């Protein structure tokens, strides 16, 4: 069964619900201890004669606290099926929601609905579960039942907004909300406009929404003003959109949503200074000021107002989940405005989800400025602060792409002093040494890695291959290492390549062809291509060999082993490249 993710906050529905029973953790109870007193809402249960039911509730609550909602959900549901107490069914539903179990939510909410059909908070919960499970007809019946109970469907507009990215749910609602039994409900009509807005029905909205707004509850007007203004903007009526939001703000002077939308429209209407003044005068809480300011800063950059964007972004709070996005945007604006040093300093402080992107950009900027020698110190500091050695490997690759292997080796060597146990960095250095034909250094790193991990197929293969091609006199020992690697992992393309090349060097060309063909099929790597192409050439299949080498050049046209192989057999390919 699909696991249900609730996009709207159910905490508000279920937060007040707690099991009103005090439990003593002692192994024995003193005669002086007062008897347990149940919470009033649980009095019917506590005072009943159904001791077994009370015992089950206690067990379910203990399971919830100690083992989690998944375990407790089934226990609560079992009690709810046996009880006529709606609060128990409600508790079962809340526990099912916590466990994200759609079927459990459907079962528990069905019992709750049967016991308390006028409980308004059950309808959005059950509706979400039904639509997630694609029970469209049952969802329609649920809303009709709510209407028959004369319950307000005021949750629907917000329900749609919370599911805006769930096309499966919104498409079902489109069909449901056209039902004649629901069509006259004003909240249903408002919800339909929210759906129209999601689907881009801007012309219809602009033409008809005023009639709806004239008879809508005040609580819904805030959202409708925003829908109307955005629709006008999308149709190119930017000035009308601005006037609509100004009107909405007069009706809802404390609406932060309308304020935020108005600020963006002002910038788009080339009134950036007015927008900034309004932003600075607004009483936004810090987290919201940060969020709105970021959106404005991005718009200002897009509109070419770099100085205004930099000034705004520089004043925003630099904390919370948006900190790194803020610094990243500020740095890119500063760099575009020519404030190179400030941009670099801010970019160097970006971590989190933007961390690697920031590192890439630092490398690019410094190479563009012919200051590549500054890269390694900055990246090492960032890697240490972020406790992320993976950035070092990535930047080493960027150095190699810039044909600067010396900086790659320098970065990897210095990083091993910071991350001495990072075997991935040592392995990367070994491979880089090998690429540069600094074989003694490569072998030293690989032997150290294999001493630490004697049964690691990657290290066995790397050491065996390096010995095999660099020290022909050690072929038997080298090939034995590769065979050990193959026994541990016979699907790794690198190991298949080494095995195939070993057979080729030992004169078994048919076995070599089979293994290298398998390796090339799995990974069209330049070195594998060099080997496979040579074997094909020796088998008289020159056209196939040429095709393989052409593809290998696309992967890495600078790899020494590939260049040497093609120079030997088909130098014309290098001239064409």
C-alpha positions in Angstrom: 0.0 0.0 0.0 1.3 3.5 -0.9 2.6 5.4 2.1 0.7 8.7 2.6 2.5 12.0 3.0 0.2 14.7 4.3 1.2 18.1 2.8 -1.0 20.1 5.2 -0.4 20.4 8.9 -2.3 17.7 10.9 -0.6 18.8 14.1 -3.2 21.5 14.6 -5.9 18.8 14.4 -4.4 16.3 16.7 -2.0 18.3 19.0 -4.6 18.6 21.8 -5.1 14.9 21.9 -3.2 13.1 24.7 -3.9 10.0 26.6 -5.2 11.4 29.9 -3.8 8.7 32.2 -0.9 9.1 34.6 1.4 6.1 34.7 3.7 5.3 37.5 7.2 4.0 36.5 8.0 2.4 39.8 8.0 -1.3 40.3 5.9 -1.1 43.4 3.3 1.4 44.6 3.4 2.9 48.1 0.2 2.9 50.1 0.6 6.7 50.3 0.4 7.1 46.5 -3.0 8.5 45.4 -4.9 6.4 42.8 -4.6 7.3 39.2 -6.9 10.1 38.0 -8.0 10.0 34.4 -8.4 13.0 32.3 -12.1 14.1 32.0 -12.3 13.4 28.3 -11.3 9.8 29.0 -13.7 9.5 32.0 -16.2 7.3 30.2 -13.4 4.8 29.4 -11.7 4.9 32.8 -15.0 4.5 34.7 -16.4 1.7 32.5 -16.3 -1.9 33.4 -14.3 -2.7 30.3 -10.9 -3.1 32.0 -9.5 -5.0 29.0 -10.2 -2.0 26.8 -8.4 0.3 29.2 -5.4 -2.2 29.3 -5.3 -2.1 25.5 -5.3 1.7 25.5 -2.4 1.8 28.0 -0.5 -0.7 25.9 -1.1 1.3 22.7 0.1 4.5 24.4 3.2 2.8 25.7 3.8 1.4 22.2 3.4 4.9 20.8 5.9 6.4 23.2 8.5 3.6 23.1 8.1 1.9 19.7 6.7 4.6 17.5 3.4 5.3 15.7 3.7 2.3 13.2 3.4 -0.2 16.1 0.8 1.8 18.0 -1.4 2.5 15.0 -2.7 -1.1 14.7 -3.3 -1.3 18.5 -5.3 1.8 18.6 -7.4 0.8 15.6 -8.2 -2.5 17.3 -9.5 -0.7 20.4 -11.4 1.8 18.2 -13.3 -1.0 16.4 -14.5 -2.4 19.8 -15.4 1.0 21.3 -18.2 3.5 20.7 -16.0 6.3 22.0 -15.3 8.8 19.1 -12.2 10.1 21.0 -10.6 6.6 20.7 -11.3 6.5 17.0 -9.8 10.0 16.7 -6.7 8.9 18.6 -6.4 5.9 16.2 -6.6 8.2 13.2 -4.0 10.6 14.6 -1.6 7.7 15.2 -2.2 6.4 11.7 -1.4 9.8 10.3 1.9 9.9 12.3 2.8 6.5 10.7 2.0 7.7 7.2 -0.1 4.6 6.5 -2.9 5.3 4.1 -4.9 2.2 4.7 -4.6 2.6 8.5 -5.9 6.2 8.1 -8.8 5.0 6.0 -9.7 2.3 8.5 -9.5 4.6 11.6 -11.1 7.6 10.0 -14.0 5.4 8.8 -14.7 4.4 12.4 -14.3 8.0 13.6 -16.7 9.2 10.9 -19.3 6.6 11.8 -19.2 7.6 15.5 -19.0 11.4 15.0 -20.2 12.4 11.5 -20.3 16.1 12.5 -16.6 16.3 13.5 -15.3 18.9 11.0 -11.7 18.0 11.5 -12.1 14.5 10.1 -13.1 15.5 6.6 -9.8 16.9 5.3 -7.9 14.0 6.9 -10.1 11.4 5.3 -10.3 13.3 2.0 -6.5 13.3 1.7 -6.3 9.6 2.3 -9.1 8.8 -0.2 -7.6 10.9 -2.9 -4.1 9.5 -2.3 -5.6 6.0 -2.7 -7.4 7.2 -5.8 -10.9 6.4 -4.4 -12.4 9.3 -6.2 -16.0 8.3 -5.9 -15.7 7.7 -2.1 -14.0 11.1 -1.8 -17.0 12.7 -3.6 -19.4 10.9 -1.3 -17.4 12.2 1.7 -17.9 15.8 0.7 -21.5 15.3 0.0 -21.9 13.8 3.4 -20.3 16.9 4.9 -22.7 19.0 3.0 -25.6 16.9 4.2 -24.4 17.4 7.8 -24.5 21.2 7.0 -20.8 21.4 7.7 -18.8 24.2 6.2 -16.4 23.1 3.4 -14.1 26.0 4.2 -11.1 23.8 4.3 -11.3 23.1 0.6 -9.4 26.2 -0.8 -6.5 25.7 1.5 -6.6 22.0 0.9 -6.1 22.6 -2.8 -3.3 25.1 -2.2 -1.5 22.5 0.0 -1.8 19.9 -2.8 -0.8 22.3 -5.6 2.0 20.1 -6.8 0.0 16.9 -6.6 -1.6 16.6 -9.9 -3.2 13.3 -9.1 -5.2 14.9 -6.2 -6.1 18.2 -7.9 -7.3 16.4 -11.1 -9.6 14.2 -9.0 -10.9 17.3 -7.2 -11.7 19.0 -10.5 -14.1 16.2 -11.3 -15.6 16.0 -7.8 -16.2 19.7 -7.3 -18.4 20.0 -10.4 -21.1 17.8 -8.8 -24.5 19.5 -8.7 -24.9 18.6 -5.0 -21.8 20.7 -4.2 -21.9 23.4 -6.8 -24.0 25.9 -4.8 -21.5 25.9 -1.8 -19.5 29.1 -1.9 -16.4 27.4 -0.6 -16.6 24.8 -3.4 -16.8 27.6 -5.9 -13.8 29.3 -4.3 -12.0 26.0 -4.4 -12.8 25.7 -8.1 -11.1 29.1 -8.7 -8.1 27.9 -6.9 -8.0 24.9 -9.3 -8.5 27.2 -12.3 -5.5 29.2 -11.1 -3.3 26.1 -10.8 -4.3 25.1 -14.3 -3.6 28.5 -15.9 -7.3 29.6 -16.4 -6.3 33.2 -16.2 -8.7 34.7 -18.7 -11.8 33.1 -17.1 -10.6 34.2 -13.6 -10.0 37.8 -14.7 -13.4 38.0 -16.3 -15.5 36.3 -13.6 -13.8 36.5 -10.2 -15.3 39.9 -9.1 -18.8 38.3 -8.9 -17.4 35.6 -6.6 -15.5 38.1 -4.5 -18.7 40.1 -3.9 -20.3 37.2 -2.1 -17.3 35.4 -0.6 -16.6 35.4 3.2 -13.9 37.9 4.2 -11.7 35.0 5.3 -11.3 34.0 1.7 -10.8 37.4 0.1 -7.1 37.5 0.8 -6.4 34.5 -1.4 -8.8 35.7 -4.1 -7.2 39.1 -4.4 -3.8 37.3 -5.0 -5.3 34.9 -7.5 -6.9 37.8 -9.4 -3.7 40.0 -9.4 -1.5 37.1 -10.5 -3.9 36.2 -13.3 -3.9 39.9 -14.4 -0.1 39.9 -14.4 0.1 36.7 -16.4 -2.1 38.3 -19.0 0.1 41.3 -19.2 -2.0 43.7 -17.2 0.7 44.6 -14.7 -0.8 47.9 -13.7 -4.2 46.3 -13.0 -2.4 43.6 -10.9 -0.8 46.4 -8.9 -4.1 48.1 -8.3 -5.8 44.8 -7.3 -3.1 44.2 -4.7 -3.3 47.7 -3.4 -7.1 47.3 -3.1 -6.5 44.0 -1.3 -4.1 45.6 1.1 -6.6 48.2 2.0 -9.1 45.4 2.8 -6.5 43.3 4.6 -3.9 45.8 5.9 -2.0 43.1 7.8 -1.8 40.6 5.1 1.8 39.6 4.6 0.9 37.5 1.6 -0.6 40.5 -0.3 2.3 42.7 0.8 4.8 40.2 -0.6 3.0 39.9 -3.9 2.7 43.6 -4.2 6.4 44.1 -3.6 7.2 41.8 -6.5 4.7 43.5 -8.8 6.1 46.9 -8.0 9.6 45.7 -9.1 8.2 44.2 -12.3 6.5 47.5 -12.9 9.9 49.3 -12.7 9.1 50.8 -9.3 11.9 49.1 -7.5 12.7 52.0 -5.2 9.0 52.2 -4.1 9.1 48.4 -3.5 12.3 48.7 -1.3 10.8 51.5 0.8 7.7 49.5 1.3 9.8 46.5 2.3 11.9 48.4 4.8 8.7 49.9 6.3 6.9 46.6 6.6 6.8 44.8 9.9 7.8 41.3 8.6 9.1 38.8 11.2 12.8 38.0 10.5 12.2 34.6 8.8 9.6 36.1 6.5 11.7 39.2 5.8 14.5 36.9 4.7 12.2 34.9 2.4 10.6 37.9 0.8 13.9 39.8 0.6 15.4 36.8 -1.3 12.6 36.8 -3.8 12.9 40.6 -4.3 16.7 40.3 -4.6 16.4 37.8 -7.4 13.9 39.9 -9.2 16.1 43.0 -8.9 19.0 41.0 -10.4 16.8 39.9 -13.3 15.7 43.5 -13.8 19.3 44.6 -13.9 19.2 46.5 -10.6 22.4 45.0 -9.2 23.2 47.7 -6.7 19.8 47.7 -5.2 19.8 43.9 -5.0 23.2 43.9 -3.3 22.1 46.5 -0.8 18.9 44.6 0.0 20.6 41.2 0.3 23.4 42.6 2.4 20.9 43.8 5.0 18.8 40.6 5.3 19.3 38.3 8.4 22.0 35.7 7.8 20.7 32.8 9.7 18.3 29.9 9.4 17.7 27.6 6.5 17.9 30.3 3.9 21.4 31.6 5.0 23.4 29.8 2.3 20.9 30.6 -0.5 21.1 34.3 0.6 25.0 34.3 0.6 25.1 32.5 -2.7 22.7 35.0 -4.4 24.6 38.0 -2.8 27.9 36.6 -4.1 26.7 36.1 -7.6 25.2 39.7 -7.7 28.5 41.1 -6.4 30.5 39.2 -8.9 28.3 40.4 -11.7 28.6 44.0 -10.4 32.4 43.7 -10.4 32.8 43.4 -6.6 35.1 40.5 -7.0 36.7 40.2 -3.5 33.4 40.6 -1.6 31.8 38.1 -3.9 34.6 35.5 -3.3 34.5 36.0 0.5 30.7 35.5 0.6 30.9 32.5 -1.7 33.5 30.9 0.4 31.1 31.0 3.3 28.3 29.1 1.5 27.6 25.6 2.7 24.5 23.4 3.0 22.7 22.4 -0.2 24.7 25.1 -2.2 28.1 23.9 -0.9 29.4 22.1 -3.9 27.9 24.6 -6.4 29.8 27.3 -4.5 33.0 25.3 -4.6 32.7 24.9 -8.4 32.0 28.6 -8.8 35.0 29.5 -6.7 37.2 27.4 -8.9 35.8 28.9 -12.1 36.1 32.5 -10.8 39.7 32.0 -9.8 40.7 30.3 -13.0 39.0 33.1 -15.0 41.0 35.6 -12.9 44.2 33.7 -13.4 44.5 33.1 -9.7 44.3 29.3 -9.7 47.1 29.1 -7.1 44.6 30.4 -4.5 42.1 27.6 -5.0 43.5 24.9 -2.9 43.8 26.9 0.3 40.2 28.1 0.0 38.8 24.6 -0.8 40.8 22.9 2.0 39.4 25.4 4.5 35.9 24.9 3.2 36.3 21.1 3.3 37.5 21.2 6.9 34.7 23.5 8.0 32.1 21.4 6.2 33.7 18.1 7.2 33.2 17.1 3.6 36.3 15.6 1.8 34.3 14.8 -1.2 34.7 18.4 -2.4 38.4 17.9 -2.6 38.0 15.0 -5.1 35.6 17.1 -7.1 38.0 20.1 -7.3 40.9 17.8 -8.1 38.9 16.7 -11.1 38.3 20.4 -12.1 42.1 21.0 -11.9 42.6 18.0 -14.2 40.0 19.4 -16.7 42.0 22.6 -16.7 45.1 20.5 -17.5 46.7 21.4 -14.2 47.6 18.1 -12.6 50.2 19.6 -10.3 47.4 21.5 -8.5 45.3 18.4 -8.3 48.2 16.4 -6.6 48.9 19.4 -4.3 45.3 19.6 -3.2 45.0 15.8 -2.6 48.3 15.7 -0.7 47.4 18.6 1.5 43.9 17.2 2.1 45.3 14.0 3.5 46.8 15.9 6.3 43.3 17.2 7.1 41.5 13.9 6.5 44.1 11.2 7.1 41.5 8.4 7.1 39.8 9.5 3.9 40.8 6.5 1.7 38.9 8.0 -1.2 41.3 10.9 -1.3 44.3 8.6 -1.2 42.8 6.4 -4.0 42.1 9.5 -6.1 45.7 10.6 -5.6 46.9 7.2 -6.7 44.9 7.2 -9.8 46.1 10.8 -10.6 49.7 9.7 -10.1 49.1 6.8 -12.4 47.6 9.1 -15.1 50.7 11.3 -14.8 52.9 8.2 -15.1 54.3 8.8 -11.6 54.1 5.1 -11.0 56.2 4.6 -7.8 54.0 7.2 -6.0 50.8 5.5 -7.3 52.0 2.1 -6.2 52.9 3.4 -2.7 49.4 4.8 -2.2 47.7 1.6 -3.5 49.8 -0.7 -1.4 48.9 1.3 1.7 45.2 1.2 0.8 45.4 -2.6 0.3 47.1 -3.1 3.6 44.2 -1.3 5.3 41.6 -3.2 3.2 43.0 -6.5 2.0 39.7 -7.7 0.6 38.6 -4.6 -1.2 38.1 -5.5 -4.9 38.7 -1.9 -6.1 42.1 -1.7 -4.4 43.1 -5.2 -5.4 42.3 -4.4 -9.0 43.9 -1.0 -9.0 47.2 -2.3 -7.5 47.2 -5.3 -9.7 46.5 -3.4 -12.9 49.2 -0.7 -12.1 51.8 -3.4 -11.4 50.8 -5.4 -14.5 51.2 -2.5 -17.0 54.1 -0.7 -15.2 56.1 -3.7 -14.0 55.9 -6.5 -16.6 58.3 -8.6 -14.6 55.7 -8.7 -11.8 52.9 -10.0 -14.1 52.1 -13.2 -12.3 51.8 -11.4 -8.9 49.8 -8.6 -10.5 47.4 -10.8 -12.4 46.8 -12.8 -9.2 45.6 -9.6 -7.5 43.3 -8.9 -10.4 41.9 -12.4 -10.3 41.2 -12.0 -6.6 39.3 -8.8 -7.4 37.3 -10.5 -10.1 36.4 -13.3 -7.7 35.0 -10.7 -5.3 33.2 -8.6 -8.0 32.8 -10.0 -11.5 30.6 -7.1 -12.8 32.7 -4.1 -12.1 33.8 -2.7 -15.6 37.2 -1.6 -14.3 37.9 -5.2 -13.0 36.6 -6.7 -16.3 38.9 -4.3 -18.2 41.9 -5.4 -16.1 41.1 -9.1 -16.5 40.7 -8.7 -20.2 43.9 -6.8 -20.6 45.7 -9.3 -18.5 44.5 -12.1 -20.8 45.6 -10.1 -23.8 49.1 -9.5 -22.5 49.3 -13.3 -21.7 48.3 -14.2 -25.3 44.7 -15.3 -24.7 43.1 -12.9 -27.2 39.7 -14.6 -27.3 39.2 -14.4 -23.5 40.4 -10.8 -23.7 37.9 -9.9 -26.4 35.0 -11.3 -24.4 35.8 -9.6 -21.1 36.7 -6.3 -22.7 33.5 -6.3 -24.8 31.5 -6.8 -21.5 33.4 -4.0 -19.9 32.8 -1.7 -22.8 29.2 -2.5 -22.9 28.9 -1.6 -19.2 31.0 1.6 -19.3 32.3 3.4 -22.4 35.4 4.7 -20.6 38.5 6.0 -22.5 40.9 3.4 -21.1 38.6 0.5 -21.6 38.1 1.8 -25.2 41.8 1.9 -25.7 42.2 -1.7 -24.7 39.1 -3.0 -26.4 40.0 -1.2 -29.7 43.5 -2.7 -29.7 42.2 -6.2 -29.2 39.6 -5.7 -32.0 42.4 -4.4 -34.3 44.5 -7.5 -33.6 41.6 -9.7 -34.4 41.3 -8.0 -37.8 38.2 -6.0 -37.0 39.7 -2.6 -37.8 36.3 -0.8 -38.5 35.0 -1.8 -35.1 38.2 -0.7 -33.4 38.0 2.7 -35.1 34.4 3.1 -33.9 35.4 2.2 -30.3 38.3 4.6 -30.3 36.2 7.4 -31.7 33.7 6.9 -28.9 36.6 6.7 -26.4 37.9 10.1 -27.5 34.6 11.6 -26.6 35.0 10.4 -23.1 38.6 11.6 -22.6 40.7 12.7 -25.6 43.7 13.5 -23.4 44.1 10.2 -21.7 47.8 9.1 -22.4 47.1 5.4 -22.9 44.3 6.2 -25.4 46.5 8.7 -27.3 49.4 6.2 -27.4 47.2 3.4 -28.7 45.6 5.5 -31.4 49.0 6.9 -32.4 50.2 3.4 -32.9 47.3 2.0 -35.0 45.2 4.9 -36.4 46.9 8.3 -36.0 44.5 9.8 -38.5 41.8 9.7 -35.8 43.8 12.2 -33.7 44.1 14.6 -36.7 40.3 14.4 -37.2 39.7 15.1 -33.5 
